[in-house]
Amino acid sequence: MSKQVLIIASNANAIGPNKRRTGIFLPEVAHPYAEFDRAKYQIDFASLTGEAPYLDALNLADDPDNLSFLVGKGWAAMQKSRKLSDVNVRNYDAVFVPGGLAPMVDMPEHPLLKQVIKETFERKAILGAVCHGPVSLLNVKLSNGTYLLAGKNISSFTNDEEDNYAKADVPFELETALTKQGAIFHKAGPWQAHSIADGNLVTGQNPASAKGVAEKMIKLLEAV
């Protein structure tokens, strides 16, 4: 039976005091989608509100997987995202959270999302996130009362990268916030591909890391 992957997307389209336009960063959803599709997995989308998420970085549409996502079934499916509260996430073998600046707006404290992340992690399903997507892991407490992040090997968009990208727009620096909750943070140079797996948790640093996150998730899924 085909593995089932749920991609959970932010619904934000603006961030910060200057209302910078944002959304899901195109390659961070398109590249993993392509890998999951090539693996013949069922891929479904959920968003926090049930409305269609917004896309950022459409200028990167000349990349083959990005273009395939936009003109193929990926973007069409993402526009029909179900509301997270209407989805039985326990039916899925893996959950993936793409980045872009959007998750920094509506994912740091979202109660249902935190419950979904906790339950997905504790039932040993595969949990993946890339770039700013690991903000979904922030403030998640496990059944034993500890932070999910405590002692976990994690990567995300780094403070160095944020300094030259959106420091004036984000509410906080993600690397710092993850580390404060006990994450063991790993990174490569700015904008270099870097992803890491720790048990059933897979995270990646930036857009270039999205493909690697999906590949590591697939390796874990195929080992089950």
ZADO-1210 file (C-alpha; in nm, 4 decimals, padded with zeros to 6 digits):
<atoms>
<atom x="00.0000" y="00.0000" z="00.0000" code="MET" pos="1"/>
<atom x="00.1284" y="00.3443" z="-00.0930" code="SER" pos="2"/>
<atom x="00.2629" y="00.5644" z="00.1855" code="LYS" pos="3"/>
<atom x="00.0587" y="00.8743" z="00.2632" code="GLN" pos="4"/>
<atom x="00.2164" y="01.2161" z="00.3205" code="VAL" pos="5"/>
<atom x="00.0365" y="01.5220" z="00.4532" code="LEU" pos="6"/>
<atom x="00.1861" y="01.8620" z="00.3710" code="ILE" pos="7"/>
<atom x="00.0716" y="02.1255" z="00.6208" code="ILE" pos="8"/>
<atom x="00.0958" y="02.4824" z="00.4923" code="ALA" pos="9"/>
<atom x="00.0704" y="02.8266" z="00.6457" code="SER" pos="10"/>
<atom x="-00.2035" y="03.0608" z="00.5293" code="ASN" pos="11"/>
<atom x="-00.0149" y="03.3862" z="00.5938" code="ALA" pos="12"/>
<atom x="00.0512" y="03.6237" z="00.3054" code="ASN" pos="13"/>
<atom x="00.2175" y="03.9171" z="00.4832" code="ALA" pos="14"/>
<atom x="00.4695" y="03.9550" z="00.7651" code="ILE" pos="15"/>
<atom x="00.6256" y="04.2239" z="00.9764" code="GLY" pos="16"/>
<atom x="00.5676" y="04.5958" z="01.0359" code="PRO" pos="17"/>
<atom x="00.5961" y="04.6749" z="00.6655" code="ASN" pos="18"/>
<atom x="00.3566" y="04.3973" z="00.5633" code="LYS" pos="19"/>
<atom x="00.6142" y="04.2246" z="00.3462" code="ARG" pos="20"/>
<atom x="00.4379" y="03.9938" z="00.1018" code="ARG" pos="21"/>
<atom x="00.5086" y="03.6318" z="00.1668" code="THR" pos="22"/>
<atom x="00.3793" y="03.2759" z="00.1427" code="GLY" pos="23"/>
<atom x="00.5191" y="02.9262" z="00.1031" code="ILE" pos="24"/>
<atom x="00.8574" y="02.9428" z="-00.0733" code="PHE" pos="25"/>
<atom x="00.7971" y="02.7623" z="-00.4025" code="LEU" pos="26"/>
<atom x="01.0936" y="02.5176" z="-00.4082" code="PRO" pos="27"/>
<atom x="01.0345" y="02.4238" z="-00.0441" code="GLU" pos="28"/>
<atom x="00.7043" y="02.2661" z="-00.1383" code="VAL" pos="29"/>
<atom x="00.7684" y="02.1813" z="-00.5054" code="ALA" pos="30"/>
<atom x="01.0944" y="01.9892" z="-00.4581" code="HIS" pos="31"/>
<atom x="00.9630" y="01.7651" z="-00.1770" code="PRO" pos="32"/>
<atom x="00.6380" y="01.7170" z="-00.3677" code="TYR" pos="33"/>
<atom x="00.8377" y="01.5959" z="-00.6677" code="ALA" pos="34"/>
<atom x="01.0347" y="01.3490" z="-00.4547" code="GLU" pos="35"/>
<atom x="00.7227" y="01.2122" z="-00.2836" code="PHE" pos="36"/>
<atom x="00.5469" y="01.1866" z="-00.6190" code="ASP" pos="37"/>
<atom x="00.8382" y="00.9977" z="-00.7729" code="ARG" pos="38"/>
<atom x="00.8184" y="00.7582" z="-00.4779" code="ALA" pos="39"/>
<atom x="00.4516" y="00.6974" z="-00.5717" code="LYS" pos="40"/>
<atom x="00.3227" y="00.8287" z="-00.2396" code="TYR" pos="41"/>
<atom x="-00.0235" y="00.9738" z="-00.1871" code="GLN" pos="42"/>
<atom x="00.0252" y="01.3454" z="-00.1173" code="ILE" pos="43"/>
<atom x="-00.2454" y="01.5559" z="00.0461" code="ASP" pos="44"/>
<atom x="-00.2474" y="01.9181" z="00.1589" code="PHE" pos="45"/>
<atom x="-00.3858" y="02.0810" z="00.4692" code="ALA" pos="46"/>
<atom x="-00.3672" y="02.4437" z="00.5742" code="SER" pos="47"/>
<atom x="-00.4389" y="02.6010" z="00.9095" code="LEU" pos="48"/>
<atom x="-00.7551" y="02.7790" z="00.7925" code="THR" pos="49"/>
<atom x="-00.8533" y="02.5572" z="00.5003" code="GLY" pos="50"/>
<atom x="-00.8051" y="02.8435" z="00.2565" code="GLU" pos="51"/>
<atom x="-00.5606" y="02.8169" z="-00.0321" code="ALA" pos="52"/>
<atom x="-00.2049" y="02.8978" z="00.0805" code="PRO" pos="53"/>
<atom x="-00.0028" y="03.1672" z="-00.0918" code="TYR" pos="54"/>
<atom x="00.3166" y="03.1017" z="-00.2870" code="LEU" pos="55"/>
<atom x="00.6363" y="03.3043" z="-00.2786" code="ASP" pos="56"/>
<atom x="00.9395" y="03.2919" z="-00.5116" code="ALA" pos="57"/>
<atom x="00.7427" y="03.2431" z="-00.8314" code="LEU" pos="58"/>
<atom x="01.0457" y="03.3906" z="-01.0073" code="ASN" pos="59"/>
<atom x="01.2055" y="03.0469" z="-00.9615" code="LEU" pos="60"/>
<atom x="00.9508" y="02.8809" z="-01.1887" code="ALA" pos="61"/>
<atom x="01.2140" y="02.7953" z="-01.4509" code="ASP" pos="62"/>
<atom x="01.3401" y="02.5147" z="-01.2250" code="ASP" pos="63"/>
<atom x="01.1933" y="02.1884" z="-01.3660" code="PRO" pos="64"/>
<atom x="01.0368" y="02.0610" z="-01.0420" code="ASP" pos="65"/>
<atom x="00.9045" y="02.4073" z="-00.9571" code="ASN" pos="66"/>
<atom x="00.7476" y="02.4417" z="-01.3017" code="LEU" pos="67"/>
<atom x="00.6039" y="02.0908" z="-01.2867" code="SER" pos="68"/>
<atom x="00.4444" y="02.1729" z="-00.9514" code="PHE" pos="69"/>
<atom x="00.2895" y="02.4947" z="-01.0817" code="LEU" pos="70"/>
<atom x="00.1457" y="02.3613" z="-01.4063" code="VAL" pos="71"/>
<atom x="00.0819" y="02.0053" z="-01.2912" code="GLY" pos="72"/>
<atom x="-00.1275" y="01.8564" z="-01.0135" code="LYS" pos="73"/>
<atom x="00.0756" y="01.9919" z="-00.7206" code="GLY" pos="74"/>
<atom x="-00.0427" y="02.3532" z="-00.7118" code="TRP" pos="75"/>
<atom x="-00.3941" y="02.2464" z="-00.8090" code="ALA" pos="76"/>
<atom x="-00.4024" y="02.0147" z="-00.5071" code="ALA" pos="77"/>
<atom x="-00.2494" y="02.2771" z="-00.2767" code="MET" pos="78"/>
<atom x="-00.5222" y="02.5249" z="-00.3727" code="GLN" pos="79"/>
<atom x="-00.7754" y="02.2704" z="-00.2484" code="LYS" pos="80"/>
<atom x="-00.6065" y="02.2285" z="00.0901" code="SER" pos="81"/>
<atom x="-00.8364" y="02.0948" z="00.3601" code="ARG" pos="82"/>
<atom x="-00.8649" y="02.2685" z="00.6945" code="LYS" pos="83"/>
<atom x="-00.6268" y="02.1016" z="00.9382" code="LEU" pos="84"/>
<atom x="-00.9023" y="02.0545" z="01.1945" code="SER" pos="85"/>
<atom x="-01.0974" y="01.8477" z="00.9382" code="ASP" pos="86"/>
<atom x="-00.8079" y="01.6084" z="00.8686" code="VAL" pos="87"/>
<atom x="-00.7420" y="01.2842" z="01.0557" code="ASN" pos="88"/>
<atom x="-00.3650" y="01.3233" z="01.0641" code="VAL" pos="89"/>
<atom x="-00.3259" y="00.9775" z="01.2189" code="ARG" pos="90"/>
<atom x="-00.4011" y="00.8311" z="00.8764" code="ASN" pos="91"/>
<atom x="-00.0694" y="00.9635" z="00.7426" code="TYR" pos="92"/>
<atom x="00.2701" y="00.7984" z="00.7500" code="ASP" pos="93"/>
<atom x="00.4478" y="01.1342" z="00.7336" code="ALA" pos="94"/>
<atom x="00.3838" y="01.5032" z="00.7885" code="VAL" pos="95"/>
<atom x="00.5888" y="01.7713" z="00.6156" code="PHE" pos="96"/>
<atom x="00.5912" y="02.1473" z="00.6814" code="VAL" pos="97"/>
<atom x="00.7426" y="02.3693" z="00.4081" code="PRO" pos="98"/>
<atom x="00.8884" y="02.7091" z="00.4842" code="GLY" pos="99"/>
<atom x="00.8905" y="03.0541" z="00.3432" code="GLY" pos="100"/>
<atom x="00.8363" y="03.3409" z="00.5837" code="LEU" pos="101"/>
<atom x="00.4657" y="03.2599" z="00.6152" code="ALA" pos="102"/>
<atom x="00.4968" y="02.9959" z="00.8924" code="PRO" pos="103"/>
<atom x="00.6652" y="03.2548" z="01.1152" code="MET" pos="104"/>
<atom x="00.3305" y="03.4370" z="01.1247" code="VAL" pos="105"/>
<atom x="00.0736" y="03.1690" z="01.2081" code="ASP" pos="106"/>
<atom x="00.2659" y="02.8610" z="01.3238" code="MET" pos="107"/>
<atom x="00.4664" y="02.9573" z="01.6367" code="PRO" pos="108"/>
<atom x="00.1735" y="02.9151" z="01.8779" code="GLU" pos="109"/>
<atom x="-00.1113" y="02.7486" z="01.6824" code="HIS" pos="110"/>
<atom x="-00.2687" y="02.5086" z="01.9385" code="PRO" pos="111"/>
<atom x="-00.4021" y="02.2466" z="01.6968" code="LEU" pos="112"/>
<atom x="-00.0793" y="02.2418" z="01.4971" code="LEU" pos="113"/>
<atom x="00.1184" y="02.1865" z="01.8175" code="LYS" pos="114"/>
<atom x="-00.1092" y="01.8958" z="01.9087" code="GLN" pos="115"/>
<atom x="-00.0744" y="01.7459" z="01.5603" code="VAL" pos="116"/>
<atom x="00.3062" y="01.7733" z="01.5713" code="ILE" pos="117"/>
<atom x="00.3171" y="01.6168" z="01.9191" code="LYS" pos="118"/>
<atom x="00.0945" y="01.3240" z="01.8227" code="GLU" pos="119"/>
<atom x="00.2725" y="01.2651" z="01.4916" code="THR" pos="120"/>
<atom x="00.6107" y="01.2555" z="01.6648" code="PHE" pos="121"/>
<atom x="00.4947" y="01.0347" z="01.9518" code="GLU" pos="122"/>
<atom x="00.3335" y="00.7739" z="01.7270" code="ARG" pos="123"/>
<atom x="00.6661" y="00.7467" z="01.5398" code="LYS" pos="124"/>
<atom x="00.5361" y="00.8733" z="01.2083" code="ALA" pos="125"/>
<atom x="00.7922" y="01.0682" z="01.0055" code="ILE" pos="126"/>
<atom x="00.7992" y="01.4411" z="01.0702" code="LEU" pos="127"/>
<atom x="00.9796" y="01.6774" z="00.8329" code="GLY" pos="128"/>
<atom x="01.0222" y="02.0542" z="00.8008" code="ALA" pos="129"/>
<atom x="01.2492" y="02.2890" z="00.6082" code="VAL" pos="130"/>
<atom x="01.3802" y="02.6471" z="00.6345" code="CYS" pos="131"/>
<atom x="01.1264" y="02.8436" z="00.8435" code="HIS" pos="132"/>
<atom x="00.9017" y="02.5355" z="00.8567" code="GLY" pos="133"/>
<atom x="01.0686" y="02.4079" z="01.1784" code="PRO" pos="134"/>
<atom x="00.8893" y="02.6919" z="01.3605" code="VAL" pos="135"/>
<atom x="00.6095" y="02.4322" z="01.3672" code="SER" pos="136"/>
<atom x="00.8236" y="02.2356" z="01.6166" code="LEU" pos="137"/>
<atom x="00.8579" y="02.5327" z="01.8487" code="LEU" pos="138"/>
<atom x="00.6560" y="02.5269" z="02.1729" code="ASN" pos="139"/>
<atom x="00.5559" y="02.1621" z="02.1275" code="VAL" pos="140"/>
<atom x="00.5537" y="01.9778" z="02.4580" code="LYS" pos="141"/>
<atom x="00.5520" y="01.5989" z="02.4666" code="LEU" pos="142"/>
<atom x="00.3407" y="01.3837" z="02.6973" code="SER" pos="143"/>
<atom x="00.6239" y="01.3775" z="02.9506" code="ASN" pos="144"/>
<atom x="00.6196" y="01.7574" z="02.9729" code="GLY" pos="145"/>
<atom x="00.9493" y="01.8193" z="02.7939" code="THR" pos="146"/>
<atom x="00.9898" y="02.0216" z="02.4774" code="TYR" pos="147"/>
<atom x="00.9993" y="01.8111" z="02.1618" code="LEU" pos="148"/>
<atom x="01.3095" y="02.0037" z="02.0585" code="LEU" pos="149"/>
<atom x="01.5069" y="01.9260" z="02.3734" code="ALA" pos="150"/>
<atom x="01.8186" y="01.7289" z="02.2818" code="GLY" pos="151"/>
<atom x="01.7160" y="01.6879" z="01.9163" code="LYS" pos="152"/>
<atom x="01.9535" y="01.7461" z="01.6261" code="ASN" pos="153"/>
<atom x="01.7822" y="02.0194" z="01.4258" code="ILE" pos="154"/>
<atom x="01.8434" y="02.2540" z="01.1366" code="SER" pos="155"/>
<atom x="01.6482" y="02.5536" z="01.0089" code="SER" pos="156"/>
<atom x="01.7010" y="02.8896" z="00.8449" code="PHE" pos="157"/>
<atom x="01.9946" y="03.0366" z="01.0336" code="THR" pos="158"/>
<atom x="02.0489" y="03.3697" z="01.2027" code="ASN" pos="159"/>
<atom x="02.3250" y="03.4457" z="00.9511" code="ASP" pos="160"/>
<atom x="02.0859" y="03.3856" z="00.6626" code="GLU" pos="161"/>
<atom x="01.8094" y="03.5891" z="00.8274" code="GLU" pos="162"/>
<atom x="02.0448" y="03.8863" z="00.8761" code="ASP" pos="163"/>
<atom x="02.0590" y="03.9291" z="00.4998" code="ASN" pos="164"/>
<atom x="01.7032" y="03.8285" z="00.4191" code="TYR" pos="165"/>
<atom x="01.4223" y="03.9249" z="00.6559" code="ALA" pos="166"/>
<atom x="01.5542" y="04.0172" z="01.0001" code="LYS" pos="167"/>
<atom x="01.3443" y="04.3346" z="01.0016" code="ALA" pos="168"/>
<atom x="01.0301" y="04.1376" z="00.9172" code="ASP" pos="169"/>
<atom x="01.0379" y="03.8242" z="01.1330" code="VAL" pos="170"/>
<atom x="00.9063" y="03.8354" z="01.4915" code="PRO" pos="171"/>
<atom x="01.2139" y="03.6461" z="01.6167" code="PHE" pos="172"/>
<atom x="01.5187" y="03.4589" z="01.4896" code="GLU" pos="173"/>
<atom x="01.4281" y="03.0950" z="01.4426" code="LEU" pos="174"/>
<atom x="01.7717" y="02.9470" z="01.5135" code="GLU" pos="175"/>
<atom x="01.7826" y="03.1276" z="01.8483" code="THR" pos="176"/>
<atom x="01.4293" y="03.0211" z="01.9432" code="ALA" pos="177"/>
<atom x="01.4865" y="02.6547" z="01.8593" code="LEU" pos="178"/>
<atom x="01.8119" y="02.6502" z="02.0536" code="THR" pos="179"/>
<atom x="01.6455" y="02.8069" z="02.3589" code="LYS" pos="180"/>
<atom x="01.4127" y="02.5073" z="02.3757" code="GLN" pos="181"/>
<atom x="01.7073" y="02.2680" z="02.3800" code="GLY" pos="182"/>
<atom x="01.7657" y="02.1906" z="02.0134" code="ALA" pos="183"/>
<atom x="02.1171" y="02.0883" z="01.9108" code="ILE" pos="184"/>
<atom x="02.1475" y="02.3136" z="01.6078" code="PHE" pos="185"/>
<atom x="02.3360" y="02.2114" z="01.2936" code="HIS" pos="186"/>
<atom x="02.4102" y="02.4324" z="00.9942" code="LYS" pos="187"/>
<atom x="02.6182" y="02.4710" z="00.6817" code="ALA" pos="188"/>
<atom x="02.7256" y="02.7968" z="00.5218" code="GLY" pos="189"/>
<atom x="02.4544" y="03.0439" z="00.4228" code="PRO" pos="190"/>
<atom x="02.2262" y="02.9118" z="00.1478" code="TRP" pos="191"/>
<atom x="02.4134" y="02.5804" z="00.1263" code="GLN" pos="192"/>
<atom x="02.2129" y="02.2584" z="00.1201" code="ALA" pos="193"/>
<atom x="02.1994" y="02.0961" z="00.4625" code="HIS" pos="194"/>
<atom x="01.9515" y="01.8494" z="00.6106" code="SER" pos="195"/>
<atom x="01.9619" y="01.6206" z="00.9108" code="ILE" pos="196"/>
<atom x="01.7625" y="01.3282" z="01.0482" code="ALA" pos="197"/>
<atom x="01.7282" y="01.2492" z="01.4180" code="ASP" pos="198"/>
<atom x="01.5113" y="00.9435" z="01.4646" code="GLY" pos="199"/>
<atom x="01.1782" y="01.0132" z="01.2967" code="ASN" pos="200"/>
<atom x="01.2470" y="01.3874" z="01.2770" code="LEU" pos="201"/>
<atom x="01.3992" y="01.5428" z="00.9626" code="VAL" pos="202"/>
<atom x="01.4819" y="01.9110" z="00.9209" code="THR" pos="203"/>
<atom x="01.6587" y="02.1257" z="00.6620" code="GLY" pos="204"/>
<atom x="01.8253" y="02.4638" z="00.6620" code="GLN" pos="205"/>
<atom x="01.6987" y="02.6570" z="00.3593" code="ASN" pos="206"/>
<atom x="01.5391" y="02.6255" z="00.0136" code="PRO" pos="207"/>
<atom x="01.8382" y="02.4316" z="-00.1212" code="ALA" pos="208"/>
<atom x="01.7793" y="02.1748" z="00.1542" code="SER" pos="209"/>
<atom x="01.4180" y="02.0864" z="00.0697" code="ALA" pos="210"/>
<atom x="01.5065" y="01.8019" z="-00.1682" code="LYS" pos="211"/>
<atom x="01.7409" y="01.6491" z="00.0888" code="GLY" pos="212"/>
<atom x="01.4733" y="01.6612" z="00.3588" code="VAL" pos="213"/>
<atom x="01.2331" y="01.4722" z="00.1343" code="ALA" pos="214"/>
<atom x="01.4988" y="01.2165" z="00.0411" code="GLU" pos="215"/>
<atom x="01.5739" y="01.1503" z="00.4072" code="LYS" pos="216"/>
<atom x="01.2031" y="01.1221" z="00.4864" code="MET" pos="217"/>
<atom x="01.1587" y="00.8724" z="00.2043" code="ILE" pos="218"/>
<atom x="01.4530" y="00.6665" z="00.3296" code="LYS" pos="219"/>
<atom x="01.2900" y="00.6477" z="00.6722" code="LEU" pos="220"/>
<atom x="00.9488" y="00.5666" z="00.5243" code="LEU" pos="221"/>
<atom x="01.0924" y="00.2875" z="00.3121" code="GLU" pos="222"/>
<atom x="01.2622" y="00.1381" z="00.6177" code="ALA" pos="223"/>
<atom x="00.9312" y="00.0976" z="00.8026" code="VAL" pos="224"/>
</atoms>
